[in-house]
Amino acid sequence: MGWKAAEKIIQCWKILRGDNVMIIRGKDKGETGVIKRVIRSQNRVIVEGKNLVKKHIKQGQGHEGGIFSIEAPLHVSNVQVLDPVTGRPCKIGYKYLEDGTKVRISRGQQASGAIIPRPEILKQRRKPRPTECMFSFSSNFMSICLLKH
């Protein structure tokens, strides 16, 4: 039994890669960590060093076999972002500032209402942009190249 796609995929994600979160349900309840990866097709996130499971891997060509601990995905409803002021888990809302920029704010009973900044890691691309021609048509049409400097 492999992974299963979510029945209702979340359209507007409020939790981003690099956010500090607290796990609110599961075996690591109450522990904090950083979001390592967001799996949007499954409505799940991977938190660095949390929700570890044992994975049995057969020995093959080029790698050893054995039992390894890997991070398993958590459902997005089982984690909450930490308020930057109070350090407590809170819900996230969006607000427009006077200059028109859209920002994330903390909301809830114990939230301070402070602005939650976008993580710096989002400025780095996980995969580099392609530099070669991705599409080519017949000689009558121009080749479309994805060359950005």
Secondary structure, DSSP 8 states (H G I E B T S, - for coil): ------SS--SS----TT-EEEE-SSTTTT-EEEEEEEETTTTEEEETT-SEEEEEE--BTTB--EEEEEE--EEGGGEEEE-TTT-SEEEEEEEE-TTS-EEEEEESTT----EE---GGGGS-SS----SEEE---TTS--EE----
